[in-house]
Amino acid sequence: MAGTPDADVIIAGAGIAGATLALALNGAGLKIILIDPQPFSVQLEHTFDGRASAISFSAFRQWRALGVAPLLEPHAQRIEQILVTDGRAPGASSGSPSAVWLRFDAAEIADRCDGEPLGYMLENRQIRAGLSRALEDAGIEVLTPAQVDTVDASGGCAIVRLADGSVLRAALVVGADGRGSRVRREAAIGVTGWDYPQSGVVATVSLERDHHGVAYEHFLPSGPFAILPLTDKRASLVWTESPARGAALKSARLEVFEAHLRRRFGDFLGDIGVVGPRFVYPLSLQLADRLTAPRTALIGDAAHAIHPIAGQGLNMGLKDAAALAQVLIEALRLGEDIGAETVLERYARWRGVDNIGVALATDVFTRLFSTNNPLVRAARDIGVAAVNRIAPARRFFMTEAGGAVGDLPRLLRGEAL
Ligand SMILES: Cc1cc2nc3c(=O)[nH]c(=O)nc-3n(C[C@H](O)[C@H](O)[C@H](O)COP(=O)(O)OP(=O)(O)OC[C@H]3O[C@@H](n4cnc5c(N)ncnc54)[C@H](O)[C@@H]3O)c2cc1C
């Protein structure tokens, strides 16, 4: 390798995917440097990321295997049931049983999933807090605020130049740097995708009545309206609207926002109140043309950013982290160069098809469930009603969403690397 390496792997992006990969690789004795323009003190502020994520039970197993779970469990709300309704009218969640189309219940898959829930709801802020603490405990080097500017992988190592002009060398650079990935650009990896005419308005609400671990998803013509259970009798809302309406909802006075919200939400969980700031996220699909390039690998949103309708984006990124960690550690144990094309190709083969499949399925799902077209609605109603009647079909969707199918990386099976 030209020049003395500063690390085995440089990870650009200390978001949830990048931080999880750092912990997984560090456990095998690889020297990691994690780089991010946003220090954790900023990432943990209430105004930074208001989202909560539905984490599949297999992705959560990875954090158990990495020893992070004790820091996350106090904040993890089990999702026991998911109720999907055709909430055409505002306030559709007001509780009439006939509005329920589809019901997923963790009890139905308890035998094949060791009593796991359908998933766990966790606020991103709490995940970031747990991961940053684990990184510190593990003594992993985190450079913040710092930013990858250029990557030169033409020689025998990846030469990473930071925005402040400093230079770092490693066998491999990982782009975990989100949708606008600089590492992806430096590797000349293109993207395919499109914007949705939708924004996701996110807010946290306190509830008068207990949600009993039930997640509600109402399909409105403007897009899904999800009420996702959190600890301490709270819920996270993802309210999909046109970008103009999304911006108006974010800037509206609190009383106005709450009035609109109550009409949508109904009163089936008693009185509700907005806690903390509101956030708006533009929604798009973006798939990297390749997952790897010389001495470069992409994970998380840098590789694939999708619509949140099925809560799969971060879960895909966590699966990438688990698969890449396993490939690299196996290569290390075989004495291979972890940045070699033959090694990275194994990662690309493992995750490529799955990522494209989930992204495209999510896109079809988004279009089917964000429309007022009567023909499309009729066709999808028939399909959904059929799934609701057929128990094996329901169980299939539940285990799929739990991420416990296919060629699972060991960390997602809860095994150490
Ligand atoms: C409304 C909404 C709800 C969602 N709900 C869910 C859900 O329930 N379940 C789920 O699985 N997914 C969900 N998602 C998707 C999920 O939030 C994302 O997939 C996830 O946050 C991506 O994480 P990441 O670590 O890959 O990227 P990011 O979180 O984007 O992190 C990238 C990091 O890279 C850093 N960075 C940027 N540029 C550089 C650089 N040049 N050098 C170094 N570092 C850099 C950034 O500062 C950042 O910290 C949702 C998304 C939205 C919009």
The ligand as an SDF file (V2000), in Angstrom:
LIG
                    3D

 53 58  0  0  0  0  0  0  0  0999 V2000
  -40.1940   10.3390    7.0710 C   0  0  0  0  0  0  0  0  0  0  0  0
  -39.2830    9.1490    7.0590 C   0  0  0  0  0  0  0  0  0  0  0  0
  -39.5730    8.0540    7.8610 C   0  0  0  0  0  0  0  0  0  0  0  0
  -38.7520    6.9300    7.8190 C   0  0  0  0  0  0  0  0  0  0  0  0
  -39.0800    5.8360    8.5860 N   0  0  0  0  0  0  0  0  0  0  0  0
  -38.3300    4.7200    8.4900 C   0  0  0  0  0  0  0  0  0  0  0  0
  -38.6700    3.5380    9.2340 C   0  0  0  0  0  0  0  0  0  0  0  0
  -39.6610    3.5090    9.9740 O   0  0  0  0  0  0  0  0  0  0  0  0
  -37.8820    2.4330    9.1150 N   0  0  0  0  0  0  0  0  0  0  0  0
  -36.7910    2.4190    8.2990 C   0  0  0  0  0  0  0  0  0  0  0  0
  -36.1210    1.3800    8.1980 O   0  0  0  0  0  0  0  0  0  0  0  0
  -36.4290    3.5190    7.5830 N   0  0  0  0  0  0  0  0  0  0  0  0
  -37.1610    4.6590    7.6620 C   0  0  0  0  0  0  0  0  0  0  0  0
  -36.7940    5.7720    6.9580 N   0  0  0  0  0  0  0  0  0  0  0  0
  -35.5370    5.7700    6.1780 C   0  0  0  0  0  0  0  0  0  0  0  0
  -34.3340    6.0870    7.0840 C   0  0  0  0  0  0  0  0  0  0  0  0
  -34.5820    7.2400    7.8500 O   0  0  0  0  0  0  0  0  0  0  0  0
  -33.0620    6.2700    6.2620 C   0  0  0  0  0  0  0  0  0  0  0  0
  -32.9440    5.1680    5.3920 O   0  0  0  0  0  0  0  0  0  0  0  0
  -31.8570    6.3180    7.1930 C   0  0  0  0  0  0  0  0  0  0  0  0
  -31.9220    7.3940    8.0780 O   0  0  0  0  0  0  0  0  0  0  0  0
  -30.5450    6.4040    6.3880 C   0  0  0  0  0  0  0  0  0  0  0  0
  -29.4710    6.2870    7.2640 O   0  0  0  0  0  0  0  0  0  0  0  0
  -27.9720    6.3870    6.7140 P   0  0  0  0  0  0  0  0  0  0  0  0
  -27.0990    6.2040    7.9210 O   0  0  0  0  0  0  0  0  0  0  0  0
  -27.7740    5.4870    5.5500 O   0  0  0  0  0  0  0  0  0  0  0  0
  -27.8490    7.8620    6.1160 O   0  0  0  0  0  0  0  0  0  0  0  0
  -27.9710    9.2900    6.8210 P   0  0  0  0  0  0  0  0  0  0  0  0
  -28.8280    9.2380    8.0130 O   0  0  0  0  0  0  0  0  0  0  0  0
  -28.3170   10.2330    5.7350 O   0  0  0  0  0  0  0  0  0  0  0  0
  -26.4880    9.5790    7.3400 O   0  0  0  0  0  0  0  0  0  0  0  0
  -25.4810   10.0090    6.4790 C   0  0  0  0  0  0  0  0  0  0  0  0
  -24.3940   10.6830    7.3000 C   0  0  0  0  0  0  0  0  0  0  0  0
  -23.3330   11.0390    6.4070 O   0  0  0  0  0  0  0  0  0  0  0  0
  -22.8400   12.3050    6.7850 C   0  0  0  0  0  0  0  0  0  0  0  0
  -22.1660   12.8960    5.6160 N   0  0  0  0  0  0  0  0  0  0  0  0
  -22.7030   13.5600    4.5820 C   0  0  0  0  0  0  0  0  0  0  0  0
  -21.7460   13.9550    3.7240 N   0  0  0  0  0  0  0  0  0  0  0  0
  -20.5730   13.5380    4.2340 C   0  0  0  0  0  0  0  0  0  0  0  0
  -19.2110   13.6250    3.8100 C   0  0  0  0  0  0  0  0  0  0  0  0
  -18.8750   14.2690    2.6740 N   0  0  0  0  0  0  0  0  0  0  0  0
  -18.2390   13.0550    4.5600 N   0  0  0  0  0  0  0  0  0  0  0  0
  -18.5680   12.3950    5.6970 C   0  0  0  0  0  0  0  0  0  0  0  0
  -19.8270   12.2760    6.1480 N   0  0  0  0  0  0  0  0  0  0  0  0
  -20.8180   12.8390    5.4230 C   0  0  0  0  0  0  0  0  0  0  0  0
  -24.0830   13.0670    7.2270 C   0  0  0  0  0  0  0  0  0  0  0  0
  -23.7600   14.1490    8.0680 O   0  0  0  0  0  0  0  0  0  0  0  0
  -24.8610   11.9870    7.9500 C   0  0  0  0  0  0  0  0  0  0  0  0
  -24.5830   11.9380    9.3410 O   0  0  0  0  0  0  0  0  0  0  0  0
  -37.5950    6.9110    6.9780 C   0  0  0  0  0  0  0  0  0  0  0  0
  -37.2990    8.0140    6.1730 C   0  0  0  0  0  0  0  0  0  0  0  0
  -38.1400    9.1320    6.2120 C   0  0  0  0  0  0  0  0  0  0  0  0
  -37.8090   10.3110    5.3240 C   0  0  0  0  0  0  0  0  0  0  0  0
  1  2  1  0
  2  3  1  0
  2 52  2  0
  3  4  2  0
  4  5  1  0
  4 50  1  0
  5  6  2  0
  6  7  1  0
  6 13  1  0
  7  8  2  0
  7  9  1  0
  9 10  1  0
 10 11  2  0
 10 12  1  0
 12 13  2  0
 13 14  1  0
 14 15  1  0
 14 50  1  0
 15 16  1  0
 16 17  1  0
 16 18  1  0
 18 19  1  0
 18 20  1  0
 20 21  1  0
 20 22  1  0
 22 23  1  0
 23 24  1  0
 24 25  2  0
 24 26  1  0
 24 27  1  0
 27 28  1  0
 28 29  2  0
 28 30  1  0
 28 31  1  0
 31 32  1  0
 32 33  1  0
 33 34  1  0
 33 48  1  0
 34 35  1  0
 35 36  1  0
 35 46  1  0
 36 37  1  0
 36 45  1  0
 37 38  2  0
 38 39  1  0
 39 40  1  0
 39 45  2  0
 40 41  1  0
 40 42  2  0
 42 43  1  0
 43 44  2  0
 44 45  1  0
 46 47  1  0
 46 48  1  0
 48 49  1  0
 50 51  2  0
 51 52  1  0
 52 53  1  0
M  END
$$$$
